Structures are given as C-alpha cells and as structure tokens.
C-alpha cells in the first residue's frame, strides 16, 4: 500500500513538472507572437481548451474583449482592496 502511494506521488510530481514545462513553452511562444497574454491568462485558456472548449472561439472572445475594454495597465489588473 505504501509503495502505491509513493508511486502515485511520484507520478503526480512528474505530471506537475510536465505541466509547468508545457506552460513555460506556451508562454514563450505567446511572447514571441506578441499576444500580450500573461502566464495566468494563458494557463486559464489552456485549461479551457483541455476541457473541450474550441480554441478558435476562445481566441475570438479574447479579441472581442480586447476591442471592448482596450489595453489594461498593470494597475487595472491589480487586486482591489476593501
């Protein structure tokens, strides 16, 4: 039983490492393509695609939101206190 738990923990660590490396690569490509997406937003979009949402539809939504909202400044993205 203990061996199985240790094996599962090791597999989870490997999966987490692979996920981080994949996100790093996607973020590098995003920067090269000058998408303006931050790492957090990119990870959300990737997760939505993994859940089966259409990537082209998500891209259209991102473009539409950018057109409606305009560029965000770092102050706009910062959490607001009470």
N, CA, C and O atoms as a GROMACS GRO file, in nm:
protein
  328
    1UNK      N    1   0.082  -0.120   0.000
    1UNK     CA    2   0.000   0.000   0.000
    1UNK      C    3   0.086   0.126   0.000
    1UNK      O    4   0.061   0.219  -0.076
    2UNK      N    5   0.189   0.128   0.085
    2UNK     CA    6   0.276   0.246   0.092
    2UNK      C    7   0.347   0.267  -0.041
    2UNK      O    8   0.365   0.380  -0.085
    3UNK      N    9   0.388   0.157  -0.106
    3UNK     CA   10   0.454   0.169  -0.235
    3UNK      C   11   0.361   0.235  -0.337
    3UNK      O   12   0.406   0.319  -0.416
    4UNK      N   13   0.234   0.198  -0.338
    4UNK     CA   14   0.140   0.255  -0.432
    4UNK      C   15   0.124   0.405  -0.410
    4UNK      O   16   0.118   0.481  -0.506
    5UNK      N   17   0.116   0.449  -0.285
    5UNK     CA   18   0.102   0.591  -0.255
    5UNK      C   19   0.226   0.667  -0.301
    5UNK      O   20   0.214   0.773  -0.362
    6UNK      N   21   0.344   0.613  -0.273
    6UNK     CA   22   0.468   0.678  -0.315
    6UNK      C   23   0.475   0.685  -0.468
    6UNK      O   24   0.520   0.784  -0.525
    7UNK      N   25   0.431   0.578  -0.533
    7UNK     CA   26   0.432   0.576  -0.679
    7UNK      C   27   0.336   0.681  -0.734
    7UNK      O   28   0.368   0.750  -0.831
    8UNK      N   29   0.218   0.695  -0.672
    8UNK     CA   30   0.122   0.797  -0.716
    8UNK      C   31   0.177   0.938  -0.693
    8UNK      O   32   0.161   1.025  -0.778
    9UNK      N   33   0.242   0.959  -0.580
    9UNK     CA   34   0.301   1.090  -0.553
    9UNK      C   35   0.408   1.123  -0.656
    9UNK      O   36   0.418   1.237  -0.702
   10UNK      N   37   0.487   1.024  -0.691
   10UNK     CA   38   0.592   1.046  -0.791
   10UNK      C   39   0.530   1.077  -0.927
   10UNK      O   40   0.578   1.166  -0.998
   11UNK      N   41   0.423   1.006  -0.963
   11UNK     CA   42   0.356   1.032  -1.090
   11UNK      C   43   0.296   1.172  -1.090
   11UNK      O   44   0.302   1.242  -1.192
   12UNK      N   45   0.239   1.215  -0.977
   12UNK     CA   46   0.183   1.350  -0.970
   12UNK      C   47   0.292   1.455  -0.984
   12UNK      O   48   0.271   1.558  -1.049
   13UNK      N   49   0.407   1.431  -0.924
   13UNK     CA   50   0.518   1.525  -0.936
   13UNK      C   51   0.565   1.533  -1.081
   13UNK      O   52   0.595   1.641  -1.132
   14UNK      N   53   0.571   1.417  -1.147
   14UNK     CA   54   0.611   1.416  -1.288
   14UNK      C   55   0.508   1.490  -1.374
   14UNK      O   56   0.545   1.566  -1.464
   15UNK      N   57   0.381   1.467  -1.347
   15UNK     CA   58   0.276   1.534  -1.423
   15UNK      C   59   0.281   1.685  -1.400
   15UNK      O   60   0.264   1.763  -1.494
   16UNK      N   61   0.306   1.726  -1.276
   16UNK     CA   62   0.316   1.869  -1.246
   16UNK      C   63   0.435   1.931  -1.317
   16UNK      O   64   0.426   2.042  -1.369
   17UNK      N   65   0.546   1.860  -1.320
   17UNK     CA   66   0.666   1.910  -1.388
   17UNK      C   67   0.638   1.924  -1.538
   17UNK      O   68   0.676   2.025  -1.599
   18UNK      N   69   0.574   1.825  -1.596
   18UNK     CA   70   0.541   1.830  -1.739
   18UNK      C   71   0.447   1.946  -1.768
   18UNK      O   72   0.463   2.016  -1.868
   19UNK      N   73   0.348   1.966  -1.681
   19UNK     CA   74   0.253   2.076  -1.700
   19UNK      C   75   0.324   2.211  -1.692
   19UNK      O   76   0.296   2.300  -1.773
   20UNK      N   77   0.415   2.226  -1.596
   20UNK     CA   78   0.491   2.352  -1.585
   20UNK      C   79   0.576   2.376  -1.709
   20UNK      O   80   0.580   2.488  -1.761
   21UNK      N   81   0.642   2.271  -1.755
   21UNK     CA   82   0.727   2.285  -1.874
   21UNK      C   83   0.643   2.320  -1.997
   21UNK      O   84   0.684   2.401  -2.080
   22UNK      N   85   0.526   2.259  -2.008
   22UNK     CA   86   0.437   2.288  -2.121
   22UNK      C   87   0.389   2.432  -2.116
   22UNK      O   88   0.385   2.500  -2.219
   23UNK      N   89   0.352   2.479  -1.996
   23UNK     CA   90   0.308   2.618  -1.982
   23UNK      C   91   0.423   2.714  -2.013
   23UNK      O   92   0.402   2.816  -2.078
   24UNK      N   93   0.542   2.682  -1.967
   24UNK     CA   94   0.659   2.766  -1.996
   24UNK      C   95   0.680   2.778  -2.148
   24UNK      O   96   0.705   2.887  -2.199
   25UNK      N   97   0.669   2.666  -2.218
   25UNK     CA   98   0.687   2.667  -2.362
   25UNK      C   99   0.577   2.748  -2.431
   25UNK      O  100   0.604   2.828  -2.520
   26UNK      N  101   0.452   2.726  -2.388
   26UNK     CA  102   0.340   2.801  -2.446
   26UNK      C  103   0.356   2.950  -2.419
   26UNK      O  104   0.324   3.032  -2.505
   27UNK      N  105   0.404   2.986  -2.300
   27UNK     CA  106   0.423   3.127  -2.265
   27UNK      C  107   0.534   3.189  -2.350
   27UNK      O  108   0.523   3.304  -2.394
   28UNK      N  109   0.641   3.114  -2.373
   28UNK     CA  110   0.749   3.164  -2.459
   28UNK      C  111   0.697   3.188  -2.601
   28UNK      O  112   0.727   3.291  -2.662
   29UNK      N  113   0.620   3.094  -2.653
   29UNK     CA  114   0.562   3.112  -2.787
   29UNK      C  115   0.467   3.231  -2.789
   29UNK      O  116   0.465   3.307  -2.886
   30UNK      N  117   0.389   3.247  -2.682
   30UNK     CA  118   0.296   3.359  -2.672
   30UNK      C  119   0.372   3.491  -2.676
   30UNK      O  120   0.328   3.586  -2.741
   31UNK      N  121   0.484   3.497  -2.607
   31UNK     CA  122   0.566   3.618  -2.607
   31UNK      C  123   0.628   3.644  -2.744
   31UNK      O  124   0.633   3.758  -2.790
   32UNK      N  125   0.675   3.539  -2.810
   32UNK     CA  126   0.733   3.554  -2.944
   32UNK      C  127   0.629   3.608  -3.040
   32UNK      O  128   0.659   3.691  -3.126
   33UNK      N  129   0.505   3.560  -3.026
   33UNK     CA  130   0.397   3.604  -3.113
   33UNK      C  131   0.336   3.736  -3.066
   33UNK      O  132   0.244   3.788  -3.130
   34UNK      N  133   0.387   3.790  -2.956
   34UNK     CA  134   0.343   3.918  -2.901
   34UNK      C  135   0.191   3.921  -2.878
   34UNK      O  136   0.123   4.015  -2.920
   35UNK      N  137   0.140   3.817  -2.811
   35UNK     CA  138  -0.004   3.809  -2.785
   35UNK      C  139  -0.049   3.902  -2.673
   35UNK      O  140  -0.166   3.940  -2.666
   36UNK      N  141   0.045   3.939  -2.585
   36UNK     CA  142   0.008   4.022  -2.472
   36UNK      C  143  -0.058   3.945  -2.359
   36UNK      O  144  -0.106   4.006  -2.262
   37UNK      N  145  -0.063   3.814  -2.369
   37UNK     CA  146  -0.124   3.732  -2.263
   37UNK      C  147  -0.023   3.710  -2.151
   37UNK      O  148   0.093   3.679  -2.176
   38UNK      N  149  -0.069   3.727  -2.027
   38UNK     CA  150   0.017   3.693  -1.915
   38UNK      C  151   0.009   3.543  -1.889
   38UNK      O  152  -0.078   3.474  -1.943
   39UNK      N  153   0.099   3.493  -1.807
   39UNK     CA  154   0.108   3.349  -1.781
   39UNK      C  155  -0.023   3.295  -1.721
   39UNK      O  156  -0.067   3.187  -1.758
   40UNK      N  157  -0.084   3.370  -1.630
   40UNK     CA  158  -0.208   3.325  -1.566
   40UNK      C  159  -0.322   3.314  -1.667
   40UNK      O  160  -0.393   3.213  -1.670
   41UNK      N  161  -0.339   3.416  -1.749
   41UNK     CA  162  -0.444   3.414  -1.850
   41UNK      C  163  -0.421   3.300  -1.948
   41UNK      O  164  -0.515   3.229  -1.985
   42UNK      N  165  -0.298   3.282  -1.990
   42UNK     CA  166  -0.265   3.174  -2.082
   42UNK      C  167  -0.298   3.039  -2.020
   42UNK      O  168  -0.351   2.951  -2.088
   43UNK      N  169  -0.267   3.022  -1.893
   43UNK     CA  170  -0.295   2.893  -1.828
   43UNK      C  171  -0.445   2.868  -1.820
   43UNK      O  172  -0.489   2.754  -1.834
   44UNK      N  173  -0.524   2.973  -1.799
   44UNK     CA  174  -0.670   2.957  -1.797
   44UNK      C  175  -0.720   2.917  -1.936
   44UNK      O  176  -0.804   2.827  -1.948
   45UNK      N  177  -0.670   2.982  -2.039
   45UNK     CA  178  -0.712   2.950  -2.176
   45UNK      C  179  -0.675   2.806  -2.213
   45UNK      O  180  -0.753   2.736  -2.277
   46UNK      N  181  -0.557   2.762  -2.172
   46UNK     CA  182  -0.515   2.624  -2.198
   46UNK      C  183  -0.606   2.527  -2.125
   46UNK      O  184  -0.646   2.426  -2.180
   47UNK      N  185  -0.639   2.558  -1.998
   47UNK     CA  186  -0.727   2.471  -1.921
   47UNK      C  187  -0.865   2.462  -1.986
   47UNK      O  188  -0.925   2.354  -1.989
   48UNK      N  189  -0.915   2.573  -2.037
   48UNK     CA  190  -1.045   2.571  -2.105
   48UNK      C  191  -1.040   2.485  -2.232
   48UNK      O  192  -1.135   2.413  -2.262
   49UNK      N  193  -0.930   2.494  -2.304
   49UNK     CA  194  -0.913   2.408  -2.422
   49UNK      C  195  -0.907   2.261  -2.380
   49UNK      O  196  -0.965   2.175  -2.446
   50UNK      N  197  -0.837   2.233  -2.271
   50UNK     CA  198  -0.829   2.095  -2.221
   50UNK      C  199  -0.967   2.042  -2.183
   50UNK      O  200  -0.992   1.921  -2.190
   51UNK      N  201  -1.056   2.131  -2.142
   51UNK     CA  202  -1.192   2.090  -2.107
   51UNK      C  203  -1.282   2.074  -2.230
   51UNK      O  204  -1.397   2.032  -2.219
   52UNK      N  205  -1.227   2.107  -2.347
   52UNK     CA  206  -1.301   2.084  -2.470
   52UNK      C  207  -1.355   2.208  -2.538
   52UNK      O  208  -1.421   2.197  -2.641
   53UNK      N  209  -1.329   2.326  -2.482
   53UNK     CA  210  -1.376   2.447  -2.549
   53UNK      C  211  -1.296   2.469  -2.677
   53UNK      O  212  -1.178   2.435  -2.684
   54UNK      N  213  -1.360   2.525  -2.774
   54UNK     CA  214  -1.299   2.549  -2.904
   54UNK      C  215  -1.197   2.661  -2.894
   54UNK      O  216  -1.229   2.772  -2.851
   55UNK      N  217  -1.073   2.632  -2.935
   55UNK     CA  218  -0.965   2.730  -2.925
   55UNK      C  219  -0.991   2.853  -3.011
   55UNK      O  220  -0.960   2.965  -2.970
   56UNK      N  221  -1.047   2.834  -3.129
   56UNK     CA  222  -1.076   2.949  -3.215
   56UNK      C  223  -1.184   3.037  -3.154
   56UNK      O  224  -1.179   3.160  -3.166
   57UNK      N  225  -1.282   2.976  -3.090
   57UNK     CA  226  -1.388   3.054  -3.024
   57UNK      C  227  -1.330   3.132  -2.907
   57UNK      O  228  -1.366   3.248  -2.886
   58UNK      N  229  -1.240   3.070  -2.830
   58UNK     CA  230  -1.175   3.142  -2.719
   58UNK      C  231  -1.092   3.258  -2.771
   58UNK      O  232  -1.093   3.367  -2.712
   59UNK      N  233  -1.021   3.237  -2.880
   59UNK     CA  234  -0.941   3.346  -2.939
   59UNK      C  235  -1.031   3.461  -2.981
   59UNK      O  236  -0.996   3.578  -2.963
   60UNK      N  237  -1.146   3.428  -3.038
   60UNK     CA  238  -1.240   3.533  -3.080
   60UNK      C  239  -1.291   3.611  -2.959
   60UNK      O  240  -1.307   3.733  -2.966
   61UNK      N  241  -1.317   3.541  -2.849
   61UNK     CA  242  -1.364   3.608  -2.727
   61UNK      C  243  -1.256   3.701  -2.673
   61UNK      O  244  -1.285   3.814  -2.634
   62UNK      N  245  -1.132   3.653  -2.670
   62UNK     CA  246  -1.021   3.736  -2.621
   62UNK      C  247  -1.007   3.861  -2.707
   62UNK      O  248  -0.991   3.971  -2.655
   63UNK      N  249  -1.013   3.845  -2.839
   63UNK     CA  250  -1.002   3.960  -2.929
   63UNK      C  251  -1.117   4.059  -2.905
   63UNK      O  252  -1.096   4.180  -2.901
   64UNK      N  253  -1.237   4.006  -2.891
   64UNK     CA  254  -1.354   4.092  -2.869
   64UNK      C  255  -1.342   4.168  -2.738
   64UNK      O  256  -1.373   4.287  -2.731
   65UNK      N  257  -1.298   4.099  -2.633
   65UNK     CA  258  -1.280   4.166  -2.504
   65UNK      C  259  -1.174   4.276  -2.512
   65UNK      O  260  -1.190   4.383  -2.454
   66UNK      N  261  -1.068   4.248  -2.584
   66UNK     CA  262  -0.964   4.349  -2.601
   66UNK      C  263  -1.016   4.470  -2.675
   66UNK      O  264  -0.983   4.584  -2.640
   67UNK      N  265  -1.098   4.448  -2.776
   67UNK     CA  266  -1.155   4.559  -2.852
   67UNK      C  267  -1.249   4.641  -2.764
   67UNK      O  268  -1.249   4.764  -2.771
   68UNK      N  269  -1.329   4.573  -2.682
   68UNK     CA  270  -1.426   4.642  -2.597
   68UNK      C  271  -1.360   4.714  -2.480
   68UNK      O  272  -1.398   4.826  -2.446
   69UNK      N  273  -1.261   4.648  -2.419
   69UNK     CA  274  -1.201   4.703  -2.297
   69UNK      C  275  -1.078   4.788  -2.324
   69UNK      O  276  -1.045   4.874  -2.242
   70UNK      N  277  -1.013   4.768  -2.434
   70UNK     CA  278  -0.888   4.837  -2.461
   70UNK      C  279  -0.777   4.775  -2.378
   70UNK      O  280  -0.802   4.681  -2.302
   71UNK      N  281  -0.656   4.825  -2.393
   71UNK     CA  282  -0.543   4.767  -2.319
   71UNK      C  283  -0.555   4.792  -2.169
   71UNK      O  284  -0.598   4.899  -2.126
   72UNK      N  285  -0.518   4.692  -2.092
   72UNK     CA  286  -0.517   4.705  -1.946
   72UNK      C  287  -0.379   4.746  -1.900
   72UNK      O  288  -0.278   4.701  -1.954
   73UNK      N  289  -0.375   4.831  -1.800
   73UNK     CA  290  -0.249   4.867  -1.738
   73UNK      C  291  -0.227   4.774  -1.620
   73UNK      O  292  -0.321   4.710  -1.574
   74UNK      N  293  -0.103   4.764  -1.569
   74UNK     CA  294  -0.080   4.681  -1.451
   74UNK      C  295  -0.169   4.722  -1.332
   74UNK      O  296  -0.206   4.637  -1.252
   75UNK      N  297  -0.203   4.850  -1.322
   75UNK     CA  298  -0.289   4.895  -1.213
   75UNK      C  299  -0.430   4.839  -1.228
   75UNK      O  300  -0.496   4.808  -1.129
   76UNK      N  301  -0.478   4.825  -1.354
   76UNK     CA  302  -0.610   4.768  -1.378
   76UNK      C  303  -0.616   4.622  -1.337
   76UNK      O  304  -0.719   4.575  -1.289
   77UNK      N  305  -0.506   4.551  -1.355
   77UNK     CA  306  -0.503   4.408  -1.326
   77UNK      C  307  -0.479   4.379  -1.178
   77UNK      O  308  -0.502   4.267  -1.133
   78UNK      N  309  -0.434   4.478  -1.102
   78UNK     CA  310  -0.404   4.457  -0.960
   78UNK      C  311  -0.533   4.437  -0.882
   78UNK      O  312  -0.634   4.502  -0.910
   79UNK      N  313  -0.529   4.347  -0.782
   79UNK     CA  314  -0.649   4.327  -0.700
   79UNK      C  315  -0.681   4.452  -0.620
   79UNK      O  316  -0.592   4.523  -0.573
   80UNK      N  317  -0.808   4.477  -0.604
   80UNK     CA  318  -0.853   4.595  -0.529
   80UNK      C  319  -0.881   4.556  -0.385
   80UNK      O  320  -0.943   4.454  -0.359
   81UNK      N  321  -0.836   4.638  -0.294
   81UNK     CA  322  -0.858   4.612  -0.152
   81UNK      C  323  -0.996   4.655  -0.107
   81UNK      O  324  -1.068   4.723  -0.181
   82UNK      N  325  -1.035   4.615   0.015
   82UNK     CA  326  -1.168   4.652   0.065
   82UNK      C  327  -1.181   4.799   0.096
   82UNK      O  328  -1.287   4.844   0.139
   0.00000   0.00000   0.00000
